[in-house]
Each structure stands twice: as C-alpha cells, then as structure tokens.
Amino acid sequence: MRLRLSFDRPDRRDLNVFGGYCLAAAVYIAIGVAWIDFLFSFWVGLGYLLLAAWLIPTLVRRLA
C-alpha cells in the first residue's frame, strides 16, 4: 500500500467563512481600542462572540 500526500486546499466557501471570522475579530479589536473597558468584560465578549459568530451568519444564510 502506498500513501499519497494530499493537500486539502480550502475552497471558496471555507475562505468566506474565514474572512467572516477575521472581520468579526477586527471589529472587536477596533471597538476595544476605542473603549478599553469593552475588552475587559467577559460577558460583553461572550455576547459579541454569540452575535458575530452565530446570529449574524445564521441571518445571512437565511436571507441568501
């Protein structure tokens, strides 16, 4: 049996999802630079993660 290396390249959908997460992180960092207390609150960070990583993509998928 021969083993072959296979390179699993991300497709367009994978790159779109990754770009969405990068955008959410950039927005979170920008808000944190403007209001430093925003970064230090666990609950605000958890709420932002819920909103940016789950609710908004769900709404976009339903509308598209």
DSSP file (Angstrom, degrees, kcal/mol; ACC not computed):
  #  RESIDUE AA STRUCTURE BP1 BP2  ACC     N-H-->O    O-->H-N    N-H-->O    O-->H-N    TCO  KAPPA ALPHA  PHI   PSI    X-CA   Y-CA   Z-CA
    1    1 A M              0   0    0      0, 0.0     2,-0.4     0, 0.0     0, 0.0   0.000 360.0 360.0 360.0 131.2    0.0    0.0    0.0
    2    2 A R        -     0   0    0      2,-0.0     2,-0.5     0, 0.0     0, 0.0  -0.862 360.0-141.9-104.9 137.7    1.4    3.4   -1.0
    3    3 A L        -     0   0    0     -2,-0.4     2,-0.4     2,-0.0     0, 0.0  -0.836  15.8-159.9 -96.8 133.3    0.5    6.5    0.9
    4    4 A R        -     0   0    0     -2,-0.5     2,-0.4     2,-0.0    -2,-0.0  -0.911  17.0-125.1-113.4 139.8    0.0    9.6   -1.1
    5    5 A L        -     0   0    0     -2,-0.4     2,-0.5     2,-0.0    -2,-0.0  -0.671  27.5-167.6 -79.2 132.1    0.2   13.1    0.3
    6    6 A S        -     0   0    0     -2,-0.4     2,-0.8     2,-0.0    -2,-0.0  -0.985  13.0-145.8-123.4 133.8   -2.9   15.1   -0.4
    7    7 A F        -     0   0    0     -2,-0.5     2,-1.3     2,-0.0    -2,-0.0  -0.861   9.1-152.8-100.5 112.2   -3.2   18.8    0.0
    8    8 A D        -     0   0    0     -2,-0.8    -2,-0.0     3,-0.0     3,-0.0  -0.702  17.0-166.1 -87.5  95.2   -6.6   19.8    1.1
    9    9 A R        -     0   0    0     -2,-1.3     2,-0.1     1,-0.1    -2,-0.0  -0.601  24.9-109.0 -82.6 141.9   -6.9   23.3   -0.2
   10   10 A P        -     0   0    0      0, 0.0     2,-0.1     0, 0.0    -1,-0.1  -0.431  32.6-139.3 -68.7 142.0   -9.7   25.5    1.2
   11   11 A D     >  -     0   0    0     -2,-0.1     4,-2.0     1,-0.0     5,-0.2  -0.276  34.3 -85.9 -90.8-175.1  -12.5   26.2   -1.3
   12   12 A R  H  > S+     0   0    0      1,-0.2     4,-2.0     2,-0.2     5,-0.1   0.871 127.1  52.2 -61.9 -39.8  -14.3   29.5   -1.8
   13   13 A R  H  > S+     0   0    0      2,-0.2     4,-2.3     1,-0.2    -1,-0.2   0.916 108.4  50.9 -64.6 -43.3  -16.8   28.8    1.0
   14   14 A D  H  > S+     0   0    0      1,-0.2     4,-2.4     2,-0.2    -1,-0.2   0.906 110.7  49.2 -60.0 -41.8  -14.1   28.0    3.5
   15   15 A L  H  X S+     0   0    0     -4,-2.0     4,-2.4     2,-0.2    -1,-0.2   0.854 109.0  52.6 -68.5 -34.3  -12.3   31.2    2.6
   16   16 A N  H  X S+     0   0    0     -4,-2.0     4,-2.0     2,-0.2    -2,-0.2   0.914 110.5  47.3 -65.7 -42.3  -15.6   33.2    3.0
   17   17 A V  H  X S+     0   0    0     -4,-2.3     4,-2.1     2,-0.2    -2,-0.2   0.929 112.7  49.1 -63.8 -44.8  -16.2   31.7    6.5
   18   18 A F  H  X S+     0   0    0     -4,-2.4     4,-2.3     1,-0.2    -2,-0.2   0.900 109.8  52.1 -61.6 -41.2  -12.6   32.5    7.5
   19   19 A G  H  X S+     0   0    0     -4,-2.4     4,-2.4     1,-0.2    -1,-0.2   0.869 106.9  53.7 -63.3 -36.9  -12.9   36.1    6.2
   20   20 A G  H  X S+     0   0    0     -4,-2.0     4,-2.4     2,-0.2    -1,-0.2   0.913 109.2  47.4 -63.4 -43.3  -16.1   36.5    8.3
   21   21 A Y  H  X S+     0   0    0     -4,-2.1     4,-2.3     2,-0.2    -2,-0.2   0.890 111.7  50.9 -65.9 -38.5  -14.2   35.4   11.4
   22   22 A C  H  X S+     0   0    0     -4,-2.3     4,-2.4     2,-0.2    -2,-0.2   0.902 110.6  49.3 -64.3 -40.4  -11.4   37.8   10.5
   23   23 A L  H  X S+     0   0    0     -4,-2.4     4,-2.4     2,-0.2    -2,-0.2   0.915 110.4  50.0 -64.4 -43.3  -13.8   40.6   10.0
   24   24 A A  H  X S+     0   0    0     -4,-2.4     4,-2.2     1,-0.2    -2,-0.2   0.899 111.9  48.6 -62.2 -40.7  -15.5   39.9   13.4
   25   25 A A  H  X S+     0   0    0     -4,-2.3     4,-2.4     2,-0.2    -2,-0.2   0.906 110.5  50.7 -65.7 -41.4  -12.1   39.9   15.1
   26   26 A A  H  X S+     0   0    0     -4,-2.4     4,-2.4     2,-0.2    -2,-0.2   0.898 110.9  48.4 -64.1 -40.3  -11.1   43.2   13.5
   27   27 A V  H  X S+     0   0    0     -4,-2.4     4,-2.5     2,-0.2     5,-0.2   0.920 111.1  50.6 -64.9 -43.1  -14.3   44.8   14.6
   28   28 A Y  H  X S+     0   0    0     -4,-2.2     4,-2.2     1,-0.2    -2,-0.2   0.903 112.3  46.8 -61.2 -42.1  -13.9   43.5   18.1
   29   29 A I  H  X S+     0   0    0     -4,-2.4     4,-2.0     2,-0.2    -1,-0.2   0.903 111.2  51.6 -67.1 -41.5  -10.3   44.9   18.3
   30   30 A A  H  X S+     0   0    0     -4,-2.4     4,-1.8     2,-0.2    -2,-0.2   0.910 111.5  46.6 -63.0 -42.1  -11.4   48.2   16.8
   31   31 A I  H  X S+     0   0    0     -4,-2.5     4,-3.1     1,-0.2     7,-0.2   0.905 111.2  53.3 -64.6 -40.2  -14.1   48.6   19.5
   32   32 A G  H  < S+     0   0    0     -4,-2.2     7,-0.2     1,-0.2    -2,-0.2   0.826 107.2  50.8 -64.6 -32.4  -11.6   47.5   22.1
   33   33 A V  H  < S+     0   0    0     -4,-2.0     3,-0.3     1,-0.2    -1,-0.2   0.886 114.7  43.6 -71.0 -38.1   -9.2   50.2   21.0
   34   34 A A  H  < S+     0   0    0     -4,-1.8     2,-0.5     1,-0.3    -2,-0.2   0.912 130.4  23.0 -73.1 -43.1  -12.0   52.8   21.2
   35   35 A W    >X  -     0   0    0     -4,-3.1     3,-1.6    -5,-0.1     4,-0.6  -0.875  68.4-170.4-127.9  97.1  -13.4   51.6   24.5
   36   36 A I  H >> S+     0   0    0     -2,-0.5     3,-0.8    -3,-0.3     4,-0.8   0.793  83.6  64.5 -61.6 -30.5  -10.8   49.7   26.5
   37   37 A D  H 3> S+     0   0    0      1,-0.2     4,-0.7     2,-0.2    -1,-0.3   0.774  90.4  68.2 -63.9 -24.3  -13.4   48.5   29.1
   38   38 A F  H X4 S+     0   0    0     -3,-1.6     3,-0.6     1,-0.2    -1,-0.2   0.881  98.5  49.8 -61.0 -39.4  -15.1   46.6   26.3
   39   39 A L  H << S+     0   0    0     -3,-0.8    -1,-0.2    -4,-0.6    -2,-0.2   0.780 107.3  54.4 -71.5 -26.5  -12.1   44.2   26.1
   40   40 A F  H 3< S+     0   0    0     -4,-0.8     2,-0.7    -3,-0.3    -1,-0.2   0.580  85.7  92.7 -88.2  -9.5  -12.0   43.5   29.8
   41   41 A S    <X  -     0   0    0     -4,-0.7     4,-2.0    -3,-0.6     5,-0.2  -0.762  56.1-163.9 -91.0 117.9  -15.6   42.4   30.2
   42   42 A F  H  > S+     0   0    0     -2,-0.7     4,-2.5     1,-0.2     5,-0.2   0.921  90.5  49.3 -62.5 -44.9  -16.1   38.7   29.9
   43   43 A W  H  > S+     0   0    0      2,-0.2     4,-2.5     1,-0.2    -1,-0.2   0.867 110.2  49.7 -67.7 -37.5  -19.9   38.9   29.4
   44   44 A V  H  > S+     0   0    0      2,-0.2     4,-2.6     1,-0.2    -1,-0.2   0.921 112.7  48.2 -66.5 -42.3  -19.6   41.6   26.7
   45   45 A G  H  X S+     0   0    0     -4,-2.0     4,-2.4     2,-0.2    -2,-0.2   0.900 112.2  48.7 -62.9 -41.5  -17.0   39.5   24.9
   46   46 A L  H  X S+     0   0    0     -4,-2.5     4,-2.3     2,-0.2    -2,-0.2   0.912 112.2  48.7 -65.2 -42.4  -19.2   36.4   25.2
   47   47 A G  H  X S+     0   0    0     -4,-2.5     4,-2.5     2,-0.2    -2,-0.2   0.901 111.3  49.9 -63.4 -41.1  -22.2   38.3   23.9
   48   48 A Y  H  X S+     0   0    0     -4,-2.6     4,-3.6     2,-0.2     5,-0.4   0.915 110.3  50.4 -63.7 -42.4  -20.2   39.7   21.0
   49   49 A L  H  X S+     0   0    0     -4,-2.4     4,-2.4     1,-0.2     5,-0.4   0.918 111.1  48.8 -61.7 -43.4  -19.0   36.3   20.1
   50   50 A L  H  X>S+     0   0    0     -4,-2.3     5,-2.1     2,-0.2     4,-1.1   0.924 117.7  41.3 -60.7 -45.1  -22.5   34.9   20.2
   51   51 A L  I  <>S+     0   0    0     -4,-2.5     5,-2.5     3,-0.2    -2,-0.2   0.951 122.4  36.8 -68.4 -51.0  -23.7   37.8   18.0
   52   52 A A  I  <5S+     0   0    0     -4,-3.6    -3,-0.2     1,-0.2    -2,-0.2   0.808 125.4  35.9 -77.7 -30.9  -20.9   37.9   15.5
   53   53 A A  I  <5S+     0   0    0     -4,-2.4    -1,-0.2    -5,-0.4    -3,-0.2   0.614 133.2  14.4-101.3 -12.6  -20.1   34.2   15.2
   54   54 A W  I  X5S+     0   0    0     -4,-1.1     4,-1.7    -5,-0.4    -3,-0.2   0.700 122.6  41.4-126.6 -54.8  -23.5   32.7   15.4
   55   55 A L  I  ><S+     0   0    0     -5,-2.1     4,-2.4     2,-0.2     5,-0.2   0.941 114.9  46.4 -70.5 -47.9  -26.5   35.0   15.0
   56   56 A I  H  ><S+     0   0    0     -5,-2.5     4,-2.5     1,-0.2     5,-0.2   0.933 114.1  47.5 -64.3 -46.1  -25.3   37.2   12.1
   57   57 A P  H  > S+     0   0    0      0, 0.0     4,-2.4     0, 0.0    -1,-0.2   0.881 111.4  53.0 -61.7 -34.4  -24.1   34.3   10.0
   58   58 A T  H  X S+     0   0    0     -4,-1.7     4,-2.0     2,-0.2    -2,-0.2   0.926 110.7  46.2 -64.1 -43.8  -27.4   32.5   10.6
   59   59 A L  H  X S+     0   0    0     -4,-2.4     4,-2.1     2,-0.2    -1,-0.2   0.903 112.0  50.8 -64.6 -40.7  -29.4   35.5    9.5
   60   60 A V  H  X S+     0   0    0     -4,-2.5     4,-1.9     1,-0.2    -2,-0.2   0.908 109.8  50.4 -64.4 -41.2  -27.2   36.0    6.4
   61   61 A R  H  < S+     0   0    0     -4,-2.4    -1,-0.2     1,-0.2    -2,-0.2   0.887 111.4  48.3 -64.1 -38.4  -27.6   32.3    5.4
   62   62 A R  H  < S+     0   0    0     -4,-2.0    -1,-0.2     1,-0.2    -2,-0.2   0.865 114.2  45.5 -70.0 -35.2  -31.4   32.5    5.8
   63   63 A L  H  <        0   0    0     -4,-2.1    -1,-0.2     1,-0.2    -2,-0.2   0.785 360.0 360.0 -77.6 -27.3  -31.6   35.7    3.7
   64   64 A A     <        0   0    0     -4,-1.9    -1,-0.2    -5,-0.2    -2,-0.2   0.468 360.0 360.0 -82.2 360.0  -29.2   34.4    1.0
